[in-house]
Amino acid sequence: MASTLKQFLQRLFGAPAADVPAPASATAAPAKQDVQPAAPAIPPAAAAPPAKPAPENLSVWKPALPLDALFFDWLMGHPDAGGHADTEQNALQALYRLLASDLNDAVVVPRVPTVIPQLLSSLRSKSISTGELSRQIVRDVVLVGEVINTVNSALYNPADRISSLDNAVMMLGEEGLRLVIAKVAFRPIINLNAGHYTRRAAPLIWTQSEKCAIACHSLTPPGADPFHAFLAGLMKNVGLIVAFRLLDQVCEQARFGYSPSFHATFSSVAATLSYRIAQRWEFPPQLILALQQQSGGSKAIDWSPLGRLLHDADLLSKMRLLANHGQLKAGDKSLKFGLSQQAARCFDRLNEIELLDLGVAPPAAGLAR
């Protein structure tokens, strides 16, 4: 239930001195005979404090290709051209009703495995041993499998397959375990298969969410929290999968043609749902702001660092999936148009990440920051 997930997420996160004026001059003007003494000299004005630099005006990546539209068409099964106004209207009305509701009651959130909150609490303890962590992990079969698969993935690339849970826990370390736990918690939320639309879209949305989280983590700017960035990448599509579940309920046909305005509105409402759900789950403020900025609008966005990171990572991961599945030509030079060298390297690296990979390499072999 939502309250259980809220408790789990709560475990995930756990004035300058006044300027001193310059001293007054101690020397007064000399007095002249039969003339009133001069007034004390006026002290020189204190030097104005240096102006604070204006905050950096952050700009987001603008790809040469319409990646959002291409990805949405793919998720929708490439329906025939031509809109179905009634179907569009029914779908959007259902989304608007959901936005106006209490999301705790309207959205069924899968139960978080009971071992996860205890593990997250244990990870904050500096005295817990690898053996104690392993004994907690072994209680959840899904978590055991995820830990073992992660350390044997291409990112860790061990010389021999690791089958010992203790060795796997040691190799992952605290940061790696936190990300594995977050990934296990989010998978049942996003990778749902309820009807025509989610059966087709959910596996692709989950894979893109993983890659988005990986890109967010690897491109985290200095001074920011990589774990918060990772969570933002996972959280980005929660509203989208909820929106597709609503399509399952209101659309009997497996595909329908839609107008460009439907895609824009559907995506904006889905992004707003992600932001609203993050509020309900009491995510950190900077993460909520980053999610809120993804919903767009008519006004120019004053991007936060995490908001810009999430925007660009979302597009990178969509482009990677589209290229990997033949929806784009992988060798097309226009794919990397406008990307920084760091982002271009991240895009290439995402190609090597398998579905079961965590996306966090050991410290010596991590993605370029």
C-alpha positions as a Markdown table, in Angstrom:
| # | Residue | x | y | z |
|---|---|---|---|---|
| 1 | Met | 0.0 | 0.0 | 0.0 |
| 2 | Ala | 1.1 | 3.6 | -0.4 |
| 3 | Ser | 1.7 | 4.1 | 3.3 |
| 4 | Thr | 4.1 | 1.2 | 3.3 |
| 5 | Leu | 6.0 | 2.6 | 0.4 |
| 6 | Lys | 6.0 | 6.0 | 2.1 |
| 7 | Gln | 7.7 | 4.5 | 5.2 |
| 8 | Phe | 10.2 | 2.8 | 2.9 |
| 9 | Leu | 11.1 | 6.0 | 1.2 |
| 10 | Gln | 11.5 | 7.9 | 4.5 |
| 11 | Arg | 14.3 | 5.4 | 5.3 |
| 12 | Leu | 16.0 | 6.2 | 2.0 |
| 13 | Phe | 16.8 | 9.7 | 2.9 |
| 14 | Gly | 17.6 | 10.1 | 5.9 |
| 15 | Ala | 24.1 | 33.6 | 8.9 |
| 16 | Pro | 27.3 | 35.2 | 7.8 |
| 17 | Ala | 28.9 | 37.7 | 10.0 |
| 18 | Ala | 27.9 | 41.4 | 9.4 |
| 19 | Asp | 30.3 | 43.6 | 7.5 |
| 20 | Val | 32.4 | 45.8 | 9.7 |
| 21 | Pro | 32.4 | 49.4 | 8.5 |
| 22 | Ala | 35.7 | 51.0 | 7.7 |
| 23 | Pro | 37.1 | 53.0 | 10.6 |
| 24 | Ala | 36.6 | 56.8 | 10.6 |
| 25 | Ser | 39.5 | 59.0 | 9.9 |
| 26 | Ala | 41.1 | 60.1 | 13.2 |
| 27 | Thr | 42.4 | 63.4 | 11.7 |
| 28 | Ala | 40.3 | 66.5 | 11.8 |
| 29 | Ala | 40.8 | 69.5 | 9.6 |
| 30 | Pro | 43.0 | 72.1 | 11.5 |
| 31 | Ala | 41.2 | 75.0 | 13.0 |
| 32 | Lys | 41.8 | 78.6 | 11.8 |
| 33 | Gln | 41.9 | 81.6 | 14.2 |
| 34 | Asp | 38.5 | 83.2 | 14.8 |
| 35 | Val | 36.8 | 80.6 | 12.7 |
| 36 | Gln | 34.5 | 77.9 | 14.0 |
| 37 | Pro | 36.2 | 74.5 | 14.3 |
| 38 | Ala | 35.6 | 72.3 | 11.4 |
| 39 | Ala | 33.2 | 69.5 | 11.7 |
| 40 | Pro | 34.7 | 66.1 | 12.2 |
| 41 | Ala | 35.9 | 64.5 | 9.0 |
| 42 | Ile | 33.3 | 62.2 | 7.5 |
| 43 | Pro | 34.6 | 58.7 | 7.4 |
| 44 | Pro | 35.1 | 57.3 | 3.9 |
| 45 | Ala | 32.2 | 55.2 | 2.7 |
| 46 | Ala | 32.6 | 51.5 | 3.4 |
| 47 | Ala | 33.4 | 49.6 | 0.4 |
| 48 | Ala | 30.4 | 48.0 | -1.2 |
| 49 | Pro | 30.4 | 44.2 | -0.8 |
| 50 | Pro | 31.2 | 42.4 | -4.1 |
| 51 | Ala | 28.1 | 41.7 | -6.1 |
| 52 | Lys | 27.1 | 38.1 | -6.0 |
| 53 | Pro | 27.4 | 36.4 | -9.3 |
| 54 | Ala | 24.0 | 35.9 | -11.0 |
| 55 | Pro | 22.9 | 32.3 | -10.9 |
| 56 | Glu | 23.8 | 30.2 | -13.9 |
| 57 | Asn | 21.0 | 30.1 | -16.5 |
| 58 | Leu | 20.8 | 26.4 | -17.1 |
| 59 | Ser | 19.8 | 25.2 | -20.5 |
| 60 | Val | 18.7 | 21.7 | -21.4 |
| 61 | Trp | 19.7 | 19.5 | -24.4 |
| 62 | Lys | 17.5 | 20.0 | -27.5 |
| 63 | Pro | 18.0 | 17.0 | -29.7 |
| 64 | Ala | 17.8 | 17.2 | -33.5 |
| 65 | Leu | 15.1 | 14.4 | -33.6 |
| 66 | Pro | 11.7 | 14.5 | -31.9 |
| 67 | Leu | 12.6 | 11.8 | -29.4 |
| 68 | Asp | 9.6 | 12.2 | -27.1 |
| 69 | Ala | 7.1 | 11.8 | -30.0 |
| 70 | Leu | 9.0 | 8.8 | -31.4 |
| 71 | Phe | 9.1 | 7.1 | -28.1 |
| 72 | Phe | 5.5 | 7.7 | -27.4 |
| 73 | Asp | 4.4 | 6.4 | -30.8 |
| 74 | Trp | 6.5 | 3.3 | -30.1 |
| 75 | Leu | 4.8 | 2.7 | -26.7 |
| 76 | Met | 1.4 | 3.2 | -28.4 |
| 77 | Gly | 2.1 | 0.5 | -31.0 |
| 78 | His | 2.5 | 2.9 | -34.0 |
| 79 | Pro | -1.3 | 3.3 | -34.6 |
| 80 | Asp | -2.6 | 4.5 | -37.9 |
| 81 | Ala | -2.7 | 8.2 | -38.6 |
| 82 | Gly | -5.9 | 10.1 | -37.8 |
| 83 | Gly | -7.4 | 11.0 | -34.4 |
| 84 | His | -10.2 | 9.5 | -32.5 |
| 85 | Ala | -11.6 | 12.5 | -30.7 |
| 86 | Asp | -14.0 | 10.5 | -28.4 |
| 87 | Thr | -11.3 | 8.1 | -27.3 |
| 88 | Glu | -8.8 | 11.0 | -26.7 |
| 89 | Gln | -11.4 | 12.9 | -24.7 |
| 90 | Asn | -12.3 | 9.9 | -22.5 |
| 91 | Ala | -8.7 | 9.2 | -21.8 |
| 92 | Leu | -7.8 | 12.8 | -20.9 |
| 93 | Gln | -10.9 | 13.2 | -18.7 |
| 94 | Ala | -9.9 | 10.1 | -16.8 |
| 95 | Leu | -6.5 | 11.5 | -16.2 |
| 96 | Tyr | -7.9 | 14.9 | -15.1 |
| 97 | Arg | -10.2 | 13.1 | -12.6 |
| 98 | Leu | -7.2 | 11.3 | -11.2 |
| 99 | Leu | -5.2 | 14.5 | -10.8 |
| 100 | Ala | -8.1 | 16.0 | -8.9 |
| 101 | Ser | -8.4 | 13.0 | -6.6 |
| 102 | Asp | -6.5 | 11.9 | -3.5 |
| 103 | Leu | -3.8 | 9.8 | -5.1 |
| 104 | Asn | -3.4 | 7.7 | -2.0 |
| 105 | Asp | -6.8 | 6.3 | -2.6 |
| 106 | Ala | -6.9 | 6.4 | -6.4 |
| 107 | Val | -3.6 | 4.6 | -7.1 |
| 108 | Val | -2.9 | 1.1 | -6.0 |
| 109 | Val | 0.8 | 1.0 | -5.1 |
| 110 | Pro | 2.3 | -2.5 | -4.8 |
| 111 | Arg | 3.5 | -3.5 | -1.4 |
| 112 | Val | 7.2 | -3.0 | -0.7 |
| 113 | Pro | 8.9 | -6.2 | 0.5 |
| 114 | Thr | 9.1 | -6.1 | 4.2 |
| 115 | Val | 12.8 | -6.8 | 4.3 |
| 116 | Ile | 13.7 | -3.6 | 2.5 |
| 117 | Pro | 12.9 | -1.0 | 5.2 |
| 118 | Gln | 15.0 | -3.0 | 7.7 |
| 119 | Leu | 17.9 | -3.3 | 5.2 |
| 120 | Leu | 17.9 | 0.5 | 4.6 |
| 121 | Ser | 18.0 | 1.1 | 8.3 |
| 122 | Ser | 20.9 | -1.3 | 8.7 |
| 123 | Leu | 22.8 | 0.3 | 5.9 |
| 124 | Arg | 22.9 | 3.5 | 7.9 |
| 125 | Ser | 24.6 | 1.7 | 10.8 |
| 126 | Lys | 28.4 | 1.8 | 10.5 |
| 127 | Ser | 28.8 | -1.2 | 12.8 |
| 128 | Ile | 26.8 | -3.8 | 10.8 |
| 129 | Ser | 28.8 | -6.6 | 9.2 |
| 130 | Thr | 28.6 | -8.1 | 5.8 |
| 131 | Gly | 27.3 | -11.3 | 7.3 |
| 132 | Glu | 24.5 | -9.5 | 9.1 |
| 133 | Leu | 23.5 | -7.8 | 5.9 |
| 134 | Ser | 23.5 | -11.1 | 4.0 |
| 135 | Arg | 21.3 | -12.7 | 6.6 |
| 136 | Gln | 18.7 | -9.9 | 6.1 |
| 137 | Ile | 18.9 | -10.0 | 2.3 |
| 138 | Val | 18.5 | -13.8 | 2.1 |
| 139 | Arg | 15.0 | -13.4 | 3.5 |
| 140 | Asp | 13.8 | -11.9 | 0.2 |
| 141 | Val | 14.3 | -14.1 | -2.8 |
| 142 | Val | 13.9 | -11.3 | -5.3 |
| 143 | Leu | 16.5 | -9.2 | -3.6 |
| 144 | Val | 19.0 | -12.1 | -3.5 |
| 145 | Gly | 18.6 | -12.6 | -7.2 |
| 146 | Glu | 19.1 | -8.9 | -7.9 |
| 147 | Val | 22.2 | -8.7 | -5.8 |
| 148 | Ile | 23.8 | -11.8 | -7.5 |
| 149 | Asn | 22.8 | -10.7 | -11.0 |
| 150 | Thr | 24.2 | -7.2 | -10.4 |
| 151 | Val | 27.7 | -8.2 | -9.3 |
| 152 | Asn | 27.9 | -10.7 | -12.2 |
| 153 | Ser | 26.8 | -8.0 | -14.8 |
| 154 | Ala | 29.0 | -6.5 | -17.4 |
| 155 | Leu | 29.6 | -3.4 | -15.2 |
| 156 | Tyr | 31.4 | -5.4 | -12.5 |
| 157 | Asn | 32.7 | -8.1 | -14.9 |
| 158 | Pro | 34.2 | -10.5 | -12.3 |
| 159 | Ala | 36.8 | -13.0 | -13.5 |
| 160 | Asp | 34.6 | -15.9 | -12.2 |
| 161 | Arg | 30.9 | -15.9 | -11.5 |
| 162 | Ile | 30.1 | -14.9 | -8.0 |
| 163 | Ser | 27.5 | -17.1 | -6.3 |
| 164 | Ser | 28.3 | -16.2 | -2.6 |
| 165 | Leu | 25.9 | -13.6 | -1.2 |
| 166 | Asp | 28.6 | -12.4 | 1.2 |
| 167 | Asn | 31.0 | -11.8 | -1.6 |
| 168 | Ala | 28.4 | -10.1 | -3.6 |
| 169 | Val | 27.5 | -7.7 | -0.8 |
| 170 | Met | 31.1 | -6.9 | -0.2 |
| 171 | Met | 31.6 | -6.1 | -3.9 |
| 172 | Leu | 28.5 | -3.8 | -4.1 |
| 173 | Gly | 29.3 | -1.8 | -1.0 |
| 174 | Glu | 26.8 | 0.5 | 0.7 |
| 175 | Glu | 26.0 | 2.7 | -2.3 |
| 176 | Gly | 25.5 | -0.2 | -4.6 |
| 177 | Leu | 23.2 | -1.9 | -2.1 |
| 178 | Arg | 21.1 | 1.2 | -1.7 |
| 179 | Leu | 20.6 | 1.4 | -5.5 |
| 180 | Val | 19.8 | -2.3 | -5.8 |
| 181 | Ile | 17.2 | -1.9 | -3.0 |
| 182 | Ala | 15.6 | 1.1 | -4.7 |
| 183 | Lys | 15.5 | -0.7 | -8.0 |
| 184 | Val | 13.8 | -3.7 | -6.5 |
| 185 | Ala | 11.2 | -1.5 | -4.8 |
| 186 | Phe | 10.4 | 0.4 | -8.0 |
| 187 | Arg | 10.2 | -2.5 | -10.4 |
| 188 | Pro | 6.7 | -3.7 | -9.4 |
| 189 | Ile | 5.4 | -0.2 | -9.5 |
| 190 | Ile | 6.5 | 0.5 | -13.1 |
| 191 | Asn | 6.7 | -2.9 | -14.7 |
| 192 | Leu | 3.0 | -3.7 | -14.5 |
| 193 | Asn | 1.1 | -5.7 | -17.1 |
| 194 | Ala | -2.6 | -5.1 | -16.6 |
| 195 | Gly | -4.2 | -4.7 | -20.1 |
| 196 | His | -3.5 | -4.0 | -23.8 |
| 197 | Tyr | -1.5 | -0.8 | -23.2 |
| 198 | Thr | 0.5 | -1.7 | -20.1 |
| 199 | Arg | 1.4 | -5.2 | -21.5 |
| 200 | Arg | 3.0 | -3.5 | -24.5 |
| 201 | Ala | 4.4 | -0.4 | -22.8 |
| 202 | Ala | 5.4 | -1.4 | -19.3 |
| 203 | Pro | 8.5 | -3.5 | -20.1 |
| 204 | Leu | 9.8 | -0.7 | -22.4 |
| 205 | Ile | 9.0 | 2.0 | -19.8 |
| 206 | Trp | 10.8 | 0.0 | -17.1 |
| 207 | Thr | 13.9 | -0.5 | -19.2 |
| 208 | Gln | 13.9 | 3.2 | -20.1 |
| 209 | Ser | 13.5 | 4.0 | -16.4 |
| 210 | Glu | 16.5 | 1.9 | -15.5 |
| 211 | Lys | 18.7 | 3.6 | -18.1 |
| 212 | Cys | 17.4 | 7.0 | -17.1 |
| 213 | Ala | 18.3 | 6.3 | -13.5 |
| 214 | Ile | 21.8 | 5.1 | -14.6 |
| 215 | Ala | 22.3 | 8.2 | -16.8 |
| 216 | Cys | 21.2 | 10.5 | -13.9 |
| 217 | His | 23.6 | 8.7 | -11.5 |
| 218 | Ser | 26.6 | 8.8 | -13.9 |
| 219 | Leu | 26.1 | 12.5 | -14.9 |
| 220 | Thr | 25.4 | 13.8 | -11.4 |
| 221 | Pro | 27.1 | 17.2 | -11.2 |
| 222 | Pro | 29.7 | 17.9 | -8.4 |
| 223 | Gly | 28.1 | 18.6 | -5.1 |
| 224 | Ala | 24.8 | 16.9 | -5.9 |
| 225 | Asp | 23.6 | 13.6 | -4.4 |
| 226 | Pro | 24.0 | 10.7 | -6.9 |
| 227 | Phe | 21.4 | 8.6 | -5.0 |
| 228 | His | 18.8 | 11.3 | -5.2 |
| 229 | Ala | 19.6 | 11.6 | -9.0 |
| 230 | Phe | 19.2 | 7.8 | -9.3 |
| 231 | Leu | 15.8 | 8.0 | -7.6 |
| 232 | Ala | 14.7 | 10.8 | -9.8 |
| 233 | Gly | 15.4 | 8.7 | -12.8 |
| 234 | Leu | 13.3 | 5.8 | -11.4 |
| 235 | Met | 10.5 | 8.1 | -10.4 |
| 236 | Lys | 10.2 | 10.0 | -13.7 |
| 237 | Asn | 7.9 | 7.4 | -15.3 |
| 238 | Val | 5.7 | 6.4 | -12.4 |
| 239 | Gly | 3.1 | 8.8 | -13.6 |
| 240 | Leu | 3.4 | 7.5 | -17.1 |
| 241 | Ile | 2.7 | 3.9 | -16.2 |
| 242 | Val | -0.3 | 5.1 | -14.1 |
| 243 | Ala | -1.6 | 6.9 | -17.2 |
| 244 | Phe | -1.2 | 3.8 | -19.3 |
| 245 | Arg | -3.1 | 1.8 | -16.7 |
| 246 | Leu | -6.0 | 4.3 | -17.1 |
| 247 | Leu | -5.9 | 3.7 | -20.9 |
| 248 | Asp | -6.4 | 0.0 | -20.1 |
| 249 | Gln | -9.6 | 1.0 | -18.3 |
| 250 | Val | -11.1 | 3.5 | -20.8 |
| 251 | Cys | -10.0 | 2.2 | -24.2 |
| 252 | Glu | -11.4 | -1.1 | -25.4 |
| 253 | Gln | -9.4 | -1.1 | -28.6 |
| 254 | Ala | -5.7 | -2.1 | -28.4 |
| 255 | Arg | -4.6 | 0.9 | -30.6 |
| 256 | Phe | -6.1 | 4.2 | -31.6 |
| 257 | Gly | -5.0 | 7.0 | -33.7 |
| 258 | Tyr | -4.3 | 10.3 | -31.8 |
| 259 | Ser | -3.5 | 13.9 | -32.5 |
| 260 | Pro | -0.2 | 15.6 | -31.7 |
| 261 | Ser | -2.0 | 17.6 | -29.0 |
| 262 | Phe | -3.1 | 14.4 | -27.3 |
| 263 | His | 0.5 | 13.2 | -27.0 |
| 264 | Ala | 1.5 | 16.6 | -25.6 |
| 265 | Thr | -1.3 | 16.7 | -23.0 |
| 266 | Phe | -1.0 | 13.0 | -22.1 |
| 267 | Ser | 2.7 | 13.3 | -21.4 |
| 268 | Ser | 2.3 | 16.6 | -19.4 |
| 269 | Val | -0.4 | 15.1 | -17.2 |
| 270 | Ala | 1.7 | 11.9 | -16.7 |
| 271 | Ala | 4.7 | 14.0 | -15.6 |
| 272 | Thr | 2.4 | 15.9 | -13.2 |
| 273 | Leu | 1.3 | 12.6 | -11.8 |
| 274 | Ser | 4.9 | 11.7 | -11.1 |
| 275 | Tyr | 5.4 | 15.0 | -9.3 |
| 276 | Arg | 2.2 | 14.6 | -7.3 |
| 277 | Ile | 3.0 | 11.1 | -6.2 |
| 278 | Ala | 6.5 | 12.1 | -5.2 |
| 279 | Gln | 4.9 | 14.8 | -3.0 |
| 280 | Arg | 2.6 | 12.1 | -1.4 |
| 281 | Trp | 5.7 | 10.0 | -0.7 |
| 282 | Glu | 7.5 | 12.9 | 0.8 |
| 283 | Phe | 10.5 | 12.9 | -1.4 |
| 284 | Pro | 13.2 | 15.5 | -0.8 |
| 285 | Pro | 12.2 | 19.0 | -2.0 |
| 286 | Gln | 14.9 | 19.2 | -4.7 |
| 287 | Leu | 13.7 | 15.9 | -6.2 |
| 288 | Ile | 10.1 | 17.0 | -6.2 |
| 289 | Leu | 11.1 | 20.3 | -8.0 |
| 290 | Ala | 13.0 | 18.4 | -10.6 |
| 291 | Leu | 10.0 | 16.2 | -11.3 |
| 292 | Gln | 7.7 | 19.2 | -11.4 |
| 293 | Gln | 9.8 | 20.8 | -14.0 |
| 294 | Gln | 9.3 | 17.9 | -16.4 |
| 295 | Ser | 5.6 | 18.7 | -16.9 |
| 296 | Gly | 6.5 | 21.7 | -19.1 |
| 297 | Gly | 4.0 | 24.5 | -19.6 |
| 298 | Ser | 3.7 | 27.7 | -21.6 |
| 299 | Lys | 6.3 | 29.6 | -19.5 |
| 300 | Ala | 10.0 | 29.2 | -19.8 |
| 301 | Ile | 11.4 | 26.9 | -17.1 |
| 302 | Asp | 14.1 | 28.2 | -14.7 |
| 303 | Trp | 15.8 | 24.8 | -14.6 |
| 304 | Ser | 17.3 | 23.5 | -11.3 |
| 305 | Pro | 20.5 | 21.4 | -11.7 |
| 306 | Leu | 18.6 | 18.2 | -10.9 |
| 307 | Gly | 15.7 | 19.2 | -13.2 |
| 308 | Arg | 18.1 | 19.7 | -16.1 |
| 309 | Leu | 19.9 | 16.5 | -15.4 |
| 310 | Leu | 16.6 | 14.5 | -15.3 |
| 311 | His | 15.4 | 16.1 | -18.6 |
| 312 | Asp | 18.6 | 15.3 | -20.4 |
| 313 | Ala | 18.9 | 11.8 | -18.9 |
| 314 | Asp | 15.3 | 11.0 | -19.9 |
| 315 | Leu | 16.0 | 11.9 | -23.5 |
| 316 | Leu | 19.3 | 10.0 | -23.6 |
| 317 | Ser | 17.7 | 6.9 | -22.3 |
| 318 | Lys | 14.8 | 7.2 | -24.8 |
| 319 | Met | 17.3 | 7.6 | -27.7 |
| 320 | Arg | 19.3 | 4.7 | -26.5 |
| 321 | Leu | 16.3 | 2.4 | -26.4 |
| 322 | Leu | 15.0 | 3.6 | -29.8 |
| 323 | Ala | 18.4 | 3.0 | -31.4 |
| 324 | Asn | 18.8 | -0.4 | -29.7 |
| 325 | His | 15.4 | -1.6 | -31.0 |
| 326 | Gly | 15.8 | -0.4 | -34.6 |
| 327 | Gln | 13.5 | 2.6 | -34.2 |
| 328 | Leu | 16.4 | 4.9 | -35.0 |
| 329 | Lys | 19.6 | 4.3 | -37.0 |
| 330 | Ala | 22.3 | 3.7 | -34.4 |
| 331 | Gly | 25.0 | 5.2 | -36.7 |
| 332 | Asp | 23.1 | 8.4 | -37.4 |
| 333 | Lys | 25.4 | 11.3 | -36.5 |
| 334 | Ser | 22.5 | 13.5 | -35.8 |
| 335 | Leu | 21.7 | 11.5 | -32.6 |
| 336 | Lys | 24.5 | 13.1 | -30.7 |
| 337 | Phe | 24.0 | 16.6 | -32.1 |
| 338 | Gly | 24.3 | 19.2 | -29.3 |
| 339 | Leu | 25.5 | 16.7 | -26.7 |
| 340 | Ser | 28.4 | 17.4 | -24.4 |
| 341 | Gln | 31.3 | 14.9 | -24.6 |
| 342 | Gln | 30.3 | 13.6 | -21.2 |
| 343 | Ala | 26.7 | 13.0 | -22.2 |
| 344 | Ala | 27.8 | 11.4 | -25.5 |
| 345 | Arg | 30.0 | 9.0 | -23.6 |
| 346 | Cys | 27.1 | 8.2 | -21.3 |
| 347 | Phe | 24.9 | 7.5 | -24.3 |
| 348 | Asp | 27.5 | 5.1 | -25.7 |
| 349 | Arg | 27.9 | 3.4 | -22.3 |
| 350 | Leu | 24.2 | 2.8 | -21.9 |
| 351 | Asn | 24.4 | 0.6 | -25.0 |
| 352 | Glu | 26.6 | -1.9 | -23.0 |
| 353 | Ile | 24.2 | -2.1 | -20.1 |
| 354 | Glu | 22.1 | -5.2 | -20.0 |
| 355 | Leu | 18.6 | -5.3 | -18.5 |
| 356 | Leu | 19.7 | -6.8 | -15.3 |
| 357 | Asp | 22.7 | -4.4 | -14.8 |
| 358 | Leu | 22.5 | -2.0 | -12.0 |
| 359 | Gly | 24.2 | 0.9 | -13.7 |
| 360 | Val | 26.8 | 1.6 | -10.9 |
| 361 | Ala | 30.2 | 0.3 | -11.6 |
| 362 | Pro | 33.0 | -0.1 | -9.0 |
| 363 | Pro | 34.7 | 3.1 | -8.1 |
| 364 | Ala | 37.7 | 2.5 | -10.4 |
| 365 | Ala | 35.6 | 1.7 | -13.4 |
| 366 | Gly | 32.7 | 4.1 | -13.1 |
| 367 | Leu | 31.3 | 6.2 | -15.9 |
| 368 | Ala | 33.0 | 9.5 | -16.5 |
| 369 | Arg | 31.7 | 12.3 | -14.4 |
